[in-house]
Amino acid sequence: MKRVPLVPFPLEKIEKVSRLLIGFGDTFSAFFPSLGWDLEQSGMKKEPRQWVSIALFSGLFYFIMLFGLMMTVLSTVGMIGPQAIGVSFLVGFSIGTASFFYISMYPKLVAKKKIRNLDENLPHALHHLLIQIRSGVPLFNCLVSISKSGYGQLSKEFEHAVNEINTGKSEVETMELLARENPSLYFRRVMWQLVNALKSGADIGSTIKEIVENLAVEQRMSIKKYGAQLNPIAMLYMVFCVIMPTLGITFLLVLGSFIGLSIQMEYVLLGILGFLVFFQFMLIGMIKSKRPVGI
């Protein structure tokens, strides 16, 4: 398994030490009810309590490391006693807790990234499959072609299917396996439709053509929905990033001239600038999270 962000050591090494916290991991895993599903869908072969114990160990590691580092730095600059302990504890506890929650939620992030990659490449792979099926290419050869065509995670899924077929499983059994284990709703639906077509003896080409057309319709609908969601976001941007700062500065200047209030405008402007940067960052994140796959 590749290196997990914020985990201080490779998982193979940290697992042995984190077993000491397996009891706490069993308790804290109750706060993450979907962790087992996320671990399975992300491809991480871990139990929820085992993963939480790794997150706990990482959080404790960062807490102890930062606490000792801050105490050393503060004692160097002359700050000692309860104040130094309080500051060091606050920094270590904050970073350690943030690390614990990030590592605990990491399988969900991996699963979402995997789903997005699958959904982005699914229409292109289906067009590829449709062309080859219409050309008379056997289904197994089509799967081999897609597995070698550079469709990201989708090619890996089909490569896994090809390996399963090579071991003796039928095409129907392999597609059922992909449909059960894959985190993408669209991919699972496509696989089940292909499985039903193979079991019933229907024309696979016609089935794939209908799937491609349905995906195109759903994509157009999601783009329209996304465009409608951008209107209130644009209104929020106009109100909080254009109108309110302009009117607020004008109001402060007028109020200060009437009542003789001395206003440090440089601090006001810095505060407004910080608010604008934070608010626009939040808006960009909101727009990015709502953007449909494929645009």
RAZI-V889748 format. One record per residue. N is the residue number from 1. SS is DSSP state (~ for helix, > for strand, _ for the rest). PHI is phi in whole degrees, -180 to 180 (NA if undefined). D_LAST is the distance of its C-alpha to the last C-alpha in Angstrom with 1 decimal. Layout:
# RAZI-V889748
((N & SS & PHI & D_LAST) (N & SS & PHI & D_LAST))
This chain:
# RAZI-V889748
((1 & _ & NA & 30.9) (2 & _ & -71 & 29.1) (3 & _ & -65 & 30.1) (4 & _ & -93 & 28.8) (5 & _ & -58 & 28.0) (6 & _ & 74 & 31.0) (7 & _ & -79 & 33.2) (8 & _ & -68 & 36.1) (9 & _ & -132 & 37.3) (10 & _ & -57 & 36.1) (11 & ~ & -60 & 35.8) (12 & ~ & -62 & 38.7) (13 & ~ & -85 & 41.0) (14 & ~ & -76 & 39.9) (15 & ~ & -61 & 40.3) (16 & ~ & -64 & 44.0) (17 & ~ & -75 & 44.5) (18 & ~ & -69 & 42.1) (19 & ~ & -63 & 44.3) (20 & ~ & -65 & 46.7) (21 & ~ & -106 & 44.2) (22 & ~ & -63 & 43.4) (23 & ~ & -66 & 45.3) (24 & ~ & -66 & 43.3) (25 & ~ & -63 & 40.1) (26 & ~ & -65 & 41.2) (27 & ~ & -73 & 41.8) (28 & ~ & -74 & 38.7) (29 & ~ & -66 & 36.4) (30 & ~ & -66 & 37.3) (31 & ~ & -79 & 35.1) (32 & _ & -126 & 32.0) (33 & _ & -64 & 32.4) (34 & _ & -95 & 29.1) (35 & ~ & -64 & 29.7) (36 & ~ & -61 & 31.3) (37 & ~ & -65 & 28.3) (38 & ~ & -64 & 25.9) (39 & ~ & -63 & 28.2) (40 & ~ & -67 & 28.3) (41 & ~ & -72 & 24.6) (42 & ~ & -83 & 24.0) (43 & _ & 86 & 26.7) (44 & _ & -90 & 29.2) (45 & _ & -84 & 32.7) (46 & _ & -133 & 34.1) (47 & _ & -85 & 35.8) (48 & ~ & -55 & 34.7) (49 & ~ & -67 & 38.0) (50 & ~ & -68 & 37.9) (51 & ~ & -68 & 34.5) (52 & ~ & -67 & 35.6) (53 & ~ & -65 & 38.8) (54 & ~ & -64 & 36.8) (55 & ~ & -65 & 34.9) (56 & ~ & -64 & 38.3) (57 & ~ & -61 & 39.9) (58 & ~ & -63 & 37.2) (59 & ~ & -62 & 37.5) (60 & ~ & -65 & 41.3) (61 & ~ & -61 & 41.1) (62 & ~ & -68 & 39.0) (63 & ~ & -63 & 41.3) (64 & ~ & -65 & 44.5) (65 & ~ & -64 & 43.2) (66 & ~ & -73 & 42.0) (67 & ~ & -62 & 45.1) (68 & ~ & -66 & 47.4) (69 & ~ & -65 & 45.6) (70 & ~ & -67 & 45.6) (71 & ~ & -63 & 49.3) (72 & ~ & -65 & 50.1) (73 & ~ & -65 & 48.4) (74 & ~ & -68 & 49.9) (75 & ~ & -68 & 53.4) (76 & ~ & -67 & 53.1) (77 & _ & -87 & 52.5) (78 & _ & 100 & 55.3) (79 & _ & -95 & 53.6) (80 & _ & -134 & 55.4) (81 & _ & 87 & 56.2) (82 & ~ & -59 & 54.3) (83 & ~ & -64 & 52.0) (84 & ~ & -65 & 50.8) (85 & ~ & -64 & 50.5) (86 & ~ & -64 & 48.5) (87 & ~ & -65 & 46.0) (88 & ~ & -64 & 45.6) (89 & ~ & -64 & 45.2) (90 & ~ & -63 & 42.6) (91 & ~ & -65 & 40.5) (92 & ~ & -64 & 41.0) (93 & ~ & -66 & 40.4) (94 & ~ & -64 & 37.1) (95 & ~ & -68 & 35.6) (96 & ~ & -64 & 37.0) (97 & ~ & -66 & 35.7) (98 & ~ & -62 & 32.2) (99 & ~ & -65 & 32.3) (100 & ~ & -60 & 33.6) (101 & ~ & -69 & 30.8) (102 & ~ & -65 & 28.1) (103 & ~ & -66 & 29.5) (104 & ~ & -64 & 30.1) (105 & ~ & -91 & 26.5) (106 & ~ & -60 & 25.2) (107 & ~ & -58 & 25.1) (108 & ~ & -65 & 22.8) (109 & ~ & -64 & 20.4) (110 & ~ & -65 & 20.7) (111 & ~ & -64 & 20.1) (112 & ~ & -66 & 16.9) (113 & ~ & -64 & 15.6) (114 & ~ & -65 & 16.9) (115 & ~ & -64 & 15.3) (116 & ~ & -64 & 11.8) (117 & ~ & -64 & 12.7) (118 & ~ & -65 & 14.2) (119 & ~ & -67 & 11.6) (120 & ~ & -67 & 9.0) (121 & ~ & -93 & 12.0) (122 & ~ & -61 & 13.7) (123 & ~ & -60 & 12.8) (124 & ~ & -66 & 13.6) (125 & ~ & -66 & 16.8) (126 & ~ & -68 & 17.8) (127 & ~ & -61 & 17.8) (128 & ~ & -58 & 19.8) (129 & ~ & -64 & 22.1) (130 & ~ & -63 & 22.6) (131 & ~ & -62 & 23.6) (132 & ~ & -71 & 26.1) (133 & ~ & -63 & 27.5) (134 & ~ & -64 & 28.1) (135 & _ & -85 & 29.8) (136 & _ & 89 & 32.2) (137 & _ & -77 & 31.1) (138 & _ & -60 & 32.3) (139 & ~ & -61 & 29.9) (140 & ~ & -61 & 31.0) (141 & ~ & -65 & 30.4) (142 & ~ & -65 & 26.8) (143 & ~ & -63 & 26.2) (144 & ~ & -62 & 27.8) (145 & ~ & -63 & 25.6) (146 & ~ & -67 & 22.3) (147 & ~ & -66 & 23.8) (148 & _ & -110 & 24.4) (149 & _ & -102 & 21.2) (150 & _ & 74 & 19.2) (151 & _ & -96 & 16.6) (152 & _ & 65 & 17.0) (153 & ~ & -62 & 18.3) (154 & ~ & -64 & 18.2) (155 & ~ & -64 & 20.7) (156 & ~ & -66 & 22.8) (157 & ~ & -64 & 23.0) (158 & ~ & -72 & 24.2) (159 & ~ & -64 & 26.5) (160 & ~ & -63 & 28.0) (161 & ~ & -64 & 28.5) (162 & ~ & -62 & 30.2) (163 & ~ & -64 & 32.5) (164 & ~ & -66 & 33.4) (165 & ~ & -66 & 34.3) (166 & ~ & -65 & 36.4) (167 & _ & -83 & 38.4) (168 & _ & 120 & 39.5) (169 & _ & -76 & 37.1) (170 & _ & -79 & 36.1) (171 & ~ & -64 & 32.6) (172 & ~ & -66 & 32.7) (173 & ~ & -61 & 33.8) (174 & ~ & -66 & 31.1) (175 & ~ & -69 & 28.2) (176 & ~ & -63 & 29.8) (177 & ~ & -63 & 29.9) (178 & ~ & -62 & 26.2) (179 & ~ & -66 & 25.4) (180 & ~ & -77 & 27.7) (181 & ~ & -96 & 26.6) (182 & _ & -87 & 22.8) (183 & _ & -80 & 20.9) (184 & _ & -82 & 17.9) (185 & ~ & -64 & 18.7) (186 & ~ & -64 & 16.8) (187 & ~ & -64 & 18.4) (188 & ~ & -62 & 21.8) (189 & ~ & -65 & 21.6) (190 & ~ & -63 & 21.0) (191 & ~ & -63 & 23.9) (192 & ~ & -67 & 26.2) (193 & ~ & -66 & 25.7) (194 & ~ & -66 & 26.5) (195 & ~ & -62 & 29.5) (196 & ~ & -63 & 30.8) (197 & ~ & -66 & 30.5) (198 & ~ & -68 & 32.5) (199 & ~ & -69 & 35.1) (200 & ~ & -86 & 35.7) (201 & _ & 79 & 35.8) (202 & _ & -74 & 33.2) (203 & _ & -71 & 31.4) (204 & ~ & -66 & 28.5) (205 & ~ & -60 & 26.9) (206 & ~ & -65 & 26.9) (207 & ~ & -63 & 25.6) (208 & ~ & -66 & 22.6) (209 & ~ & -62 & 22.0) (210 & ~ & -65 & 22.0) (211 & ~ & -62 & 19.7) (212 & ~ & -62 & 17.1) (213 & ~ & -65 & 17.6) (214 & ~ & -65 & 17.4) (215 & ~ & -64 & 14.1) (216 & ~ & -64 & 12.7) (217 & ~ & -64 & 14.4) (218 & ~ & -65 & 13.2) (219 & ~ & -67 & 9.5) (220 & ~ & -63 & 10.5) (221 & ~ & -65 & 12.7) (222 & ~ & -67 & 10.3) (223 & ~ & -68 & 8.2) (224 & ~ & -64 & 11.7) (225 & ~ & -63 & 12.9) (226 & ~ & -64 & 10.4) (227 & ~ & -62 & 11.6) (228 & ~ & -68 & 15.1) (229 & ~ & -73 & 14.8) (230 & ~ & -73 & 14.1) (231 & ~ & -62 & 17.5) (232 & ~ & -65 & 19.8) (233 & ~ & -66 & 18.0) (234 & ~ & -64 & 18.6) (235 & ~ & -65 & 22.1) (236 & ~ & -60 & 22.7) (237 & ~ & -62 & 21.8) (238 & ~ & -64 & 24.3) (239 & ~ & -72 & 27.0) (240 & ~ & -87 & 27.0) (241 & ~ & -108 & 26.0) (242 & ~ & -121 & 27.6) (243 & ~ & -72 & 30.3) (244 & ~ & -63 & 31.8) (245 & ~ & -62 & 32.3) (246 & ~ & -66 & 33.8) (247 & ~ & -67 & 36.1) (248 & ~ & -65 & 37.0) (249 & ~ & -64 & 38.2) (250 & ~ & -62 & 40.1) (251 & ~ & -63 & 41.7) (252 & ~ & -64 & 42.8) (253 & ~ & -65 & 44.4) (254 & ~ & -67 & 46.2) (255 & ~ & -63 & 47.3) (256 & ~ & -66 & 48.6) (257 & ~ & -73 & 50.6) (258 & ~ & -80 & 52.2) (259 & ~ & -103 & 53.3) (260 & _ & 70 & 53.7) (261 & _ & -82 & 51.1) (262 & _ & -85 & 50.4) (263 & _ & -115 & 46.6) (264 & _ & -80 & 45.3) (265 & ~ & -64 & 42.4) (266 & ~ & -64 & 41.1) (267 & ~ & -72 & 40.6) (268 & ~ & -63 & 39.0) (269 & ~ & -65 & 36.6) (270 & ~ & -65 & 35.7) (271 & ~ & -64 & 35.2) (272 & ~ & -64 & 32.9) (273 & ~ & -62 & 31.0) (274 & ~ & -63 & 30.6) (275 & ~ & -63 & 29.4) (276 & ~ & -64 & 26.8) (277 & ~ & -62 & 25.4) (278 & ~ & -64 & 25.3) (279 & ~ & -68 & 23.9) (280 & ~ & -68 & 21.1) (281 & ~ & -62 & 20.3) (282 & ~ & -66 & 20.2) (283 & ~ & -65 & 17.9) (284 & ~ & -62 & 15.4) (285 & ~ & -63 & 15.7) (286 & ~ & -65 & 15.4) (287 & ~ & -64 & 12.2) (288 & ~ & -66 & 10.6) (289 & ~ & -69 & 12.3) (290 & ~ & -89 & 11.1) (291 & _ & -67 & 7.4) (292 & _ & -71 & 6.5) (293 & _ & -68 & 5.9) (294 & _ & 102 & 3.8) (295 & _ & -128 & 0.0))
